[in-house]
Amino acid sequence: MRSTTQTAATSEQAIQQALTELGIRRDQASIKILDEGKKGFLGLGAKPAVVIVSVKEEEKTSVLTPLSSEPESASTPVVETLSQEEPAEEPVVDHQEELTQPDVVEDTIPEVEAEDDRSASNAQAIEESIAYMKQVTEGMGIDDLDVTYEVEGKYVHFQLNSKKAAQLIGKRGQTLNAFENLVQLVANKYSGNFMIVKMDVENYREKRKEALEQLAERMADKARRTGERVEFEPMNAYERKIIHHALSTHVDIDTYSVGKDPNRYLVIEPMQ
């Protein structure tokens, strides 16, 4: 039985992707939704939907019906010719018979078309995302925005450049993070498959990462010297993860997070 597993922003979008890949109609499919997905708030906590779609096997009376006492004519076809208007399903074949005409080529045609369709829709998603960025930044009084991007699997990395970079970044990257979440919603509205958007302005994220790693080391030293726990200010999950990772090899301290977003913060505690 042919089947495919697809992920997308919504279960309906994932089902449509699967139907396109298999080259079948909805009434020819067996659909199982593994995860309905979650939109989150402005993209925060978003979780893709996951579905499994299989081709329903249609009973073939010519195979299941016992052979008559009179031998069939050699010219009589075993399987009826399918209409060209409907996609062909895999015939039921006895394992003792040889397949004289493999359907490999026939099966790959809808898959190639589906791949082309996804590539085209992903390209449109990127174009729409860039158009949305420029629309928003123009409303912020930024008219010199330059956008470049790089696609890596399901990730699309946007690099933004402007003389007003600080305005795009905001305090501790809050404006940039919110902007990134909104652009991800726009991208997945037009994409053929689920896309994860990553945005940076003037290489801010790499510089912020280095600053957080240095801060983590200083706070860890303070915890060791005083023998008391040290608390950070509230941070988003991405920045907390950077600090956790930076201190993961230190065996004399422990790190953990306390509270709920957006006020969740990280704690360093010396081991006794």
C-alpha positions in Angstrom: 0.0 0.0 0.0 1.4 3.4 -1.0 1.4 5.9 1.8 3.2 9.2 2.7 3.7 11.2 5.9 3.4 14.9 5.6 3.8 17.9 8.0 2.4 21.4 7.5 1.1 24.3 9.4 -2.4 22.7 9.5 -3.7 19.2 9.1 -5.7 20.2 6.0 -2.6 21.6 4.3 -0.7 18.4 5.2 -3.5 16.3 3.7 -3.5 18.3 0.5 0.3 17.9 0.2 -0.1 14.1 0.6 -2.9 13.9 -2.0 -0.7 15.8 -4.4 2.3 13.6 -3.8 0.3 10.4 -4.2 -1.6 11.7 -7.2 -5.0 10.7 -5.9 -8.4 12.3 -4.9 -9.5 12.6 -1.3 -12.1 9.8 -1.7 -9.3 7.4 -2.8 -7.3 8.1 0.4 -7.2 6.7 3.9 -6.3 9.6 6.2 -4.8 9.3 9.7 -4.1 12.6 11.6 -1.2 12.0 14.1 -1.0 15.6 15.3 -3.5 18.4 14.7 -0.6 20.9 15.2 -0.7 24.2 17.1 -0.6 27.7 15.8 0.6 29.3 19.0 0.4 33.0 19.7 2.1 35.1 16.9 4.0 32.0 16.0 5.3 31.4 19.5 4.9 27.7 20.5 3.8 26.8 17.0 3.7 23.1 16.2 3.2 21.6 12.8 0.4 19.1 12.0 1.4 15.6 11.0 -0.7 13.2 8.9 -0.3 9.8 7.2 -2.2 9.4 4.0 -2.5 6.0 2.3 -4.0 4.9 -1.0 -7.1 2.8 -0.5 -6.8 -0.7 -2.1 -9.7 -1.4 -4.4 -10.8 -5.0 -4.7 -10.3 -6.6 -8.1 -13.0 -9.1 -8.9 -10.9 -10.6 -11.7 -8.3 -11.7 -9.2 -10.5 -12.7 -6.3 -13.1 -14.6 -8.4 -12.2 -18.4 -8.9 -11.2 -19.3 -12.5 -13.9 -20.8 -14.6 -13.5 -24.3 -16.0 -12.9 -22.8 -19.5 -9.5 -21.1 -20.0 -9.6 -17.4 -20.7 -8.5 -16.2 -24.0 -5.0 -14.9 -24.1 -6.2 -11.6 -25.4 -8.5 -11.0 -22.4 -6.9 -8.4 -20.1 -6.5 -9.3 -16.4 -7.2 -5.8 -15.2 -9.6 -3.4 -16.8 -8.2 -0.3 -18.6 -8.5 2.7 -16.3 -9.9 6.0 -17.5 -7.3 8.6 -18.4 -9.3 11.1 -16.4 -8.6 9.3 -13.1 -5.2 8.5 -11.6 -4.2 4.8 -11.8 -4.0 2.8 -8.6 -1.7 -0.1 -8.0 -3.2 -3.3 -9.3 -3.6 -6.3 -7.0 -1.1 -8.9 -8.3 -0.6 -12.5 -7.3 2.9 -12.9 -5.9 3.5 -15.9 -8.3 3.0 -13.7 -11.4 5.7 -11.7 -13.0 5.1 -8.0 -13.5 5.6 -7.5 -17.2 5.1 -3.7 -17.1 6.4 -2.2 -13.8 4.5 1.0 -12.8 7.6 2.8 -11.5 7.5 5.4 -14.2 3.8 6.0 -13.8 4.2 6.4 -10.0 7.0 8.9 -10.3 5.1 11.3 -12.5 2.8 12.7 -9.8 5.7 12.8 -7.4 7.8 14.9 -9.7 4.9 17.2 -10.4 4.2 17.5 -6.6 7.9 18.4 -6.0 7.7 21.1 -8.7 4.5 22.5 -7.2 6.1 22.6 -3.7 9.2 24.4 -5.1 7.0 26.9 -6.9 4.9 27.6 -3.8 8.0 27.9 -1.6 9.4 30.5 -4.0 6.2 32.4 -3.8 6.2 32.1 0.0 9.7 33.7 0.1 8.6 36.5 -2.3 5.5 37.2 -0.2 7.5 37.2 3.0 10.0 39.8 1.6 7.1 41.9 0.3 5.5 41.8 3.8 8.8 42.8 5.5 9.2 45.8 3.3 5.5 46.8 3.9 6.0 46.6 7.6 9.4 48.4 7.7 8.1 51.2 5.4 5.4 51.7 8.0 8.2 52.0 10.6 9.8 54.8 8.5 12.5 52.5 7.2 12.9 52.9 3.4 16.4 51.4 2.9 15.7 47.8 3.8 17.8 45.2 2.0 16.9 41.5 2.3 18.9 38.5 1.3 18.0 34.9 2.0 19.3 31.3 2.0 17.2 28.1 2.0 18.4 25.1 4.0 15.9 22.2 3.9 12.8 23.4 5.7 14.6 26.5 7.1 14.8 29.8 5.3 17.3 32.3 6.7 16.6 36.0 6.0 19.4 38.6 6.5 18.1 42.2 6.9 20.3 45.2 6.5 19.4 48.9 7.1 20.9 52.1 8.5 18.1 51.9 11.1 19.1 48.3 12.2 18.6 49.2 15.9 15.0 50.0 15.3 14.5 46.6 13.7 16.2 44.8 16.5 14.5 46.5 19.5 15.4 46.0 23.2 17.3 42.7 23.6 16.0 41.6 20.2 12.3 41.7 21.1 11.2 43.6 18.0 13.2 41.2 15.8 11.8 38.1 17.5 8.2 39.4 17.1 8.9 40.3 13.4 10.3 36.8 12.8 7.2 35.2 14.2 4.9 37.3 12.0 7.0 36.5 8.8 6.8 32.8 9.6 3.0 33.0 9.6 3.1 34.8 6.2 5.6 32.3 4.7 3.5 29.3 5.8 0.3 30.8 4.3 1.8 30.5 0.8 4.3 27.6 1.2 3.7 24.1 -0.2 5.3 22.5 3.0 6.0 23.7 6.5 8.8 26.3 6.6 10.8 27.6 9.6 11.8 31.2 9.3 15.0 32.6 10.8 15.7 36.3 10.7 18.8 38.3 11.6 19.7 42.0 11.3 23.3 43.1 10.8 24.5 39.8 12.3 22.8 40.7 15.6 22.0 37.1 16.7 25.6 36.0 16.5 26.8 39.0 18.4 24.1 38.5 21.0 25.0 34.8 21.3 28.6 35.7 22.1 27.5 38.3 24.7 25.2 35.8 26.4 28.0 33.2 26.5 30.4 35.7 28.2 27.6 36.7 30.6 27.0 33.0 31.5 30.7 32.5 32.4 30.7 35.6 34.6 27.5 34.6 36.4 28.8 31.1 36.9 32.0 32.4 38.5 29.9 34.6 40.8 27.8 31.5 41.9 31.0 29.6 42.7 32.5 32.5 44.7 29.5 33.2 46.8 28.2 29.7 47.0 24.7 31.1 46.3 22.3 30.8 43.4 22.4 33.5 40.8 19.3 34.6 38.8 19.2 36.1 35.3 16.6 38.5 34.1 13.7 37.1 32.1 14.7 35.8 28.7 13.1 34.0 25.8 13.6 30.3 25.2 16.2 30.8 22.5 18.5 32.9 24.8 18.0 30.6 27.8 19.1 27.7 25.6 22.3 29.5 24.7 23.2 29.9 28.4 22.3 26.3 29.2 24.5 25.0 26.4 27.4 27.4 27.3 27.4 26.0 30.9 26.5 22.4 30.1 30.1 21.2 30.6 30.5 22.8 34.0 30.2 19.9 36.6 30.3 22.2 39.7 27.1 24.2 38.9 23.6 23.4 37.8 21.3 25.5 35.5 17.5 25.5 35.3 14.6 27.7 34.4 11.9 29.1 36.7 8.5 30.7 36.0 6.3 31.1 32.9 6.9 33.0 29.7 7.3 35.8 29.1 8.8 36.1 32.7 10.6 32.8 32.7 14.2 33.2 33.8 17.3 31.1 34.3 19.1 30.2 37.5 22.7 29.1 38.2 23.1 27.1 41.4 26.5 25.9 42.7 26.6 22.1 43.5 27.1 21.3 47.1 
